[in-house]
Amino acid sequence: MQEAPNGPAVLARLTDEARRAIALVSRPLAWDSGPGADLDVAIIGGGQSGIGAAFALSRVGVTHVGVFDAAPKGAAGVWATTARMETLRTDKAISGIDQGIPALTFERWFAEQWGEAAYRTLGRIPRLMWQDYLDWFQRTVAVDIRHDMRLIDVDAAEVGLRLTFSHGGSHSIVTARRLVLATGVDGLGMPFVPEVIRSGLPAGAWAHTADPIDFSRLAGRRIAVIGAASSAFDAAATALEAGASQVHLLSRARRLATQSPQALARNPVLYRPFRDLPDRVRWQIITRGRARGHAPQATIDRAGRHPNFHLLLGREIASVRQGDDGIEIKTGQETLSVDFIIAGTGYRTDLATRPELSRIAKRVRLWREVPGIADDRDAVQEWGGHPYLDRELAFTERVPGTAPWVRRIHIFNYGAVVSHGYHVGDIGSHDTCIRRLREAIQDGLFRDSADRLVAPLLNPPPAAETHPARPIASQPARQLPGPSPFQLHLQGLNP
């Protein structure tokens, strides 16, 4: 990446400007939830979504927030680790994490260092440049991330939730009133690898695109990539650029999908109020519109420009085994011999595969349990394991009244896609979803503290006398007749 012509002093001035702007538009009142929990909000995930959520909460006075990430410092998120595209696939003018503060936008950050003319000629944002911007953003908005902290258990607590973390060979417990899972595309499940690969080969013979792959070790080797979505083509191109002798990309699809299935994102009539559509409509939009993976033409061309790249469409893998000449892959049309397999086969949302959610998996409602959904068998297999979330991006109970504490857990990752329509946590979702999450947490914290906060308003202290008081007969304290309709309403909202 080309070095910025303008030095650190320019960026320091922008940092000061951004901090002044934040101070001008943020609420100075700090939220006080009272005693009983270590944190008001715990956020799991220190990538762009976790940073953005913590910043949004700080702007409205919710400052007792902890951000935790299992990765060491410098390795949070995907942009400098497992993402392999050359540039982002979203538009350079994308906004959201900056929350409307011009001095925090990528455009200002770039233009201050390279100039406005360079920004106008910039096509897409280079992937590692986006990570540099996020690092600056995090420092500027002062979000502190606790690294090497892996969440291993979530349970109910007397006030809120009891979170257990592992770190450095030991365990620690943190209590929080609300929990946000900002854990990326596999945050409620795991990378999906076809059983034919898992059972046919030892672990060291294959990797998923979500794994940290040392591509330098693939130089001179024959590679098979399974899948035809963007991550598969990214892995194929990266292997070719690292010196792989041959790369075969196999897809069971007979033609490539080069247009994004997220037409929803371009339709504001459906996009923003998606959560309010009938269940059946939401289900059909997601399962029909996102059923096939896709790769933009530029992503396909990046791999295709190499003469030793071979695109094999309409290939269903029949078997995979270790042979005399490496790994033997049999399809209906041919037999390939390769040295390594990369599975670009996506992810599967399944709460039961997440150890930290073991107490939760059987307590929350899933989309396959929605009336009428089970009839759509093929879609249920892929999408039915997604949680059925409420309007506040929170879990709902499988059996109402049996585990109200799960409603304190907000999903800010791909697991929210069927309920809210967005690839929640992706760059394009931040403009709306961060605000949605912030409002949900504000409302939840208020419900938690309603009795303490509302009581002084219902029973204000007597006004101070400004003249000598005359003796009066003692009167018994006035008793309210019972909970007001407002109090009863709050009790009904409080899970």
N, C-alpha and C positions, 0 to 999 in steps of 0.2 A: 504494500500500500504506500502510495506516494506521501512523503513527509509534508506536513502542513507548512506553507510559507510563513504564516504568522505564528509567533512563538507563544510560550506559556502565559506571557503577560496579557495577551488578548483574551485567552480563555479565562484567566483569573478575573478580568473585568466583567466578562459575561456571567461568571459565577456570582459575583457581587450583585450584578443587576438582577439576576434571577432570584436571589435570596431576598432582595428588597421587594421585588414584585410579590413573592410568596407572603411576606409579612403584611403587605398592603391588603391582600385579598383573603387572608386566613382569619379565622375567628380566634381571638385571644383567649377566650374562656376554655379552660381545661376541664374535660369531663371527669367527674368524680363518681365512680360507681360504689364507693364505700368499701368496707373491709370484706374479706372472705375469699378472695382469689389473688393469685400472684399477678395475673394480667387480665386486662379486659378482653384482649384479642391476641390469640396466637396464630401466626401465619406460617404455614409449612411450605417452603419453597422460596429461595432467594433470587430467582430469575426476574424477568421483567414484570411478571404479574404480581409477585410478592412485593417487589419494590413499589410498584404503582399503587397497590392496595394500601400499603402502610403509609405512603405519602398522602393519599386521599383521606385516610382517617385522621392523620395529624392536622390536616387543614380545618377539620371541624372539631378539634379539641380532644379527640380520642388518641391519647399519647401513651397510655399504658399498653403498648403493643410490643410483642416479641416476634422477630422473623428468624426462622430456623431453617437450616439447609444441611443435608447430609454430606454434601460435597465439601472438600477443602476450599479455602479462599482462592478465588481465581477460576474455579471450575463450576460455579453455579450456572444453571441454565444450559442451553444447547449450543449457543452460537460459536463458542470457542472450543467445543468438545465434539459432539456427534452430528451437528449440522454440517453439511458438505456442499451446499450450493455456493456458487460464486457470489451471487447477490441475492438480496431478499426478493421475494416474489410479490410483495406488496408495494404500492406506489410510494415514491419518496416523500410525498406530501402527507403521508398518513399521520394522523394525530390521535391522541387519546391519553397516553401515559403522562403527557405534559399538562393535561387537564385545563387547557385553554390559556396557559401562561406563555406568551410568545417567546420569552427569553429561555424557556425550557425546551423549545421545539428542536427537532433534529435540524431543520432548515437554518435556524439561527446558529446552532452549534457548528454546522458545516461552514456556513457563509463567513462567520467570524474568522475561521482558520484558513479557508481556501478562497474566499471571495464569492460575491453574489453571481458573477459571471460563470464561475465554475459550477455553482449549484444549478444554474439554468441548463448547463450542458450535461449534468449528471443524469444518467439513465436510471438505473436501480441502485439502491444503497448496497455497497459491498458488505458482505456478511460480517467480517471482523471489524469493519468500521462501525457497524451497528453496536457491536459489543463495546467498543471504545466509548461510544456515546452513552450507553447504559451505565458504564462505570462512572463516567462524569456525572450523569444524572443522579446516581445513587449518592455520590459524595456531596453533590450540591443540595439535595433535599434531606441529607443527613439521616438516611435509613441505615441502621446498624443491623448487620446480619450475623447471627451466631452460627458459625460453620462447624462441620464435623458433628452435627447433632441430628441423629436419625430417630424419627418417631417410630416407636415399636408397639405402642398400645394406647388406646383411647377408651376411657370409661367414664361413667357418671361420677360426679363429685357432689359434695353437699351444696356447693355453689358452683354451678357450671360443669366443667369437664376436668378430668384428671388425665394428664398427658405424661407418658413415660418415654424418655429419650435414652438412647445409648450413645456414649461418646468416650473414646479413649479407653475402652475396656470396662467402663463403669456405667451406672444408670443414674438418672436424675428425674425427679418428678416436678412438673409445673402444673399449676391449676389455672384455668382460664375460663372466662365466662362464654366466650365464643371462639370457634376454631374455623380457620379458612384453609382449605387444601388447594394451594396454588402450585400443583405438582405436575403440570405438563400433560402431554398427550397420553401417557400411560399411568397417570396418577391414580386411577381407580381400577387398574388391571395390570397388564403386562404385554410386552411385545409378543405378537403371534408368530409362531413358527410352525409350519405344517408338520403333522405327525410323521409323515414319510421321511422327513429330514431328521427330526428328533430321534426317532427310533432306529434309523438306518445308519447313523454315523456317530462317532465319538464327538464330544463337545468341541474339541480343538479343531475339527475339520470344517466348522461352519461358524458364522456369526450373524446376528441380526443387525440391520442398519442402525438400531438404537445403541449398539455396543460400541465401545471405544476400539476401533480397528487401527492397527499399525499398518498403514498401506505400504510403507517402505518395504515390508517383509513380503509383499505380493509381487515385487518386481521380478519379471521373468517367468511368472507362474500363470497357469490357465485358471480363469475365474468364471464361475457361473453365478449370475445374479437372478434371483427369482422374484418376479413382480414387475409391474409396469407403472407404478406411481412415481411421483417426483423423487422420493428418497431412493428408489431403486436406480433410477437414471443417474442421480447424484453419485451414488456409490460406484456405479459402472464407470463414470467419467473419472472419478478420483483414482480408481484402480488403474485405468489406462494412462492417466497422467503420471502415475507413480511407476510406470514401466511394466505393467502386466503384459504378458506375451499375447494373450487372447482373452477377450471378455465376451461371454455369451449371455444375453439377457433373455430369459424365458418368461412368457406370459400366457396364461390360458385364454386371455381375451384374443379375439381374432382381429381386432383393430385397436389402435391407440385412442385414448380420450385425451384430446389436447385442450379442451375447454373445461374450466373449473366447474365442478358440480355445484358450487356454492352460488348459483344464480340468486339464491335467497339474499345474499349480501348486497345485490344491486337493486333489490326491490324494497324500498323503505316502507311500503304499505304492509308487507308481510314481516319485514325484518324486525323492526323495533317493537311492535306489539305481539310478537310471535308467542310469547308465554301465555297470552290471553286467548289464543285460538283453541277450538275444541281439541280434545286429546287425539281423536282419530285423524284430524287434519294435520296436526303437528307430526304425528307418526308417519303419515304418508309422505309429507314433504321431505322429511329427513331420509326415510328409507328408500324413497324413489330418487330423490335428487342427489344423494351422496353414496349411492350403492356402488359406484365404480371409482377406482382410483384414477387420477389423471396426472399428466405431466405437461407443463407448458412447452410450446414448440422450441423455445430457446434451450430448455433443459434437455430435451431430446437431441437437439443439434449438437450440444456440447459433447455428448458421447458419440454421436454419429459421425463426427468429423474424423474419427480415428479409423483407419482402414482395417484394424484388427478388432473392431467391434461388430458383433453379429446379433441382430435382432430376430428372435424366433417367436412368432406369434402363434396362437392357437395350440400351445403345447401344454398338455396335462401331464404332470409327472406321475409315472406309474411306479417307479421304484428308484431308490438310491442306495448304493452300497459301496464299500471300499473294495476296489478291484486291484488287479496287478499293475494297471497303468493309472493309478490314482483313484479318484472318486468316479464311479460309473453312474450316470443319470440316464434312465430309460424313459422315453416318452412314446407316444403312439407312432411317431414318425422316425425317430432315430435314437442312437445311443451316443452320449457325449462322455468324454473322459476329461476331468478337470482336476485341479489341485486344491481348490477351496471354493466354498459356497457362501454367498451373502444373501440372506433372506430379506428382501424388501417387501414384506408381506403384511405390514401394518400392525395394528394393536387390537387387543380384545379387552373390552371393559368387563371385569369380573371381580367384584369386591372380595370374593372368597380367596383370591390369589394374593391379597395384600395382608401380610401378617398384622400390621398395625390396625387393620379394620376388622379383625376376627370377631370382636364383640358386636360389631355393627352389622356385618353382612346379612345376618338372618333377621335383623330387626327393621330394616328399611324397605320401603316399597320400591319395586323395580317396574320397568315399563312392561315386561312380559306379563305382569299381574293386572294390567289395566283391562277392563272388560272389552272384548272384541279384538284385542291385539293378538292373542294366542293363535287365532285362525291364520295369521300371516306367517306361516312356519319358517320360510327361508329368512325373512327379515328378522324374526324373533331370535333366530340363532346368532345373528350378527349384532343386533341392536337391543335385544330384550334384556340384557344384563345391565343396561344403563339405569341409574337411579331415577325415580320419578320425583323431581324436585318441585318445591313450591315456588311462588313468585319471587321469593327472596333468595333463590339459589341454594336453598337448604334442603337437607334430607327430609323426607316424610316417613311416618311410621307405617310399617306393614299392617300392624293391628293397632288402631288408634287407642291411645291411652296406656300402652304397654311400655313405651320407651320414649317419653317426651324429650329426653335429653338429646336425641339424635337431631332434633330440629335446631340445635345450637351449632351444627356443623354445616358450613357453607362450602359449596363446590365451585371452585374457580379454575376448572381445568376441563379437558375434553369430555369428561363424564357428563357435563351439563348440556351437551349438544342437542339431545332429543327433547329436553324440556324447554330450552331457551333458544334454540335455533342457531346460535353462534357456535363457532369453534371457540368456546370460552377460554381465555388465556392467550389466544393468538393475538397478534398485533392489531388486527382489524376489529377486535371485540372491545378494546379498552375504552373507546370513546363512550360507549353506552354501559358496558358491564361493570366497569369500576365504579361508576356513579350508582348503579343499581346495588352493588355490593355494599358500598358505603352507607346508603340509605337504609338497607336491611339491617346492618349492624347497629346503626344509630337507633333505629326503632327497637331492636332487641334489647339493647342496653337500657333504654328508657323503660321498657316493660319490666326488666329486672329490678329497676330502682324506683318504680312508680310509687310504691307506698311511701318511701322515704322522701321523695321529691314533691309529691303532691300534697301530703299531709299538712305542711306549713301553709300552703295556699288555701286549704279548706278550713284551717284553724289558725288564722293569723294572730300573732301576739297583740295584746291591747296597745292602743296608741299611748305614747308617753304623755303624762299630764304636763301642761305648761303653766298651771296655777296651783296654789295650795289645794290639796284634796280635802274634801269634807268627809268626815266619818260616815260610813253607811253600814247598814246591817249586812252581816255575812250572808252570801248567797251560794248555794251549791253550784258546782261547775256545770255548765250547760252540756248536755250529752246529745250527740248527733243521733238521729233515729235509726241509723244503720248505714251500710255502704250506699253511696250514691250510685245512680245509673252509670256515671263515668267510671267509678271504681269497679263496678261489676263488669263493665266493658273491658277494662284493663285485665281483670282476672281471667276473662275468657280468652284474651289474646296471649297471655303469658304461658308458654309451654311448661 
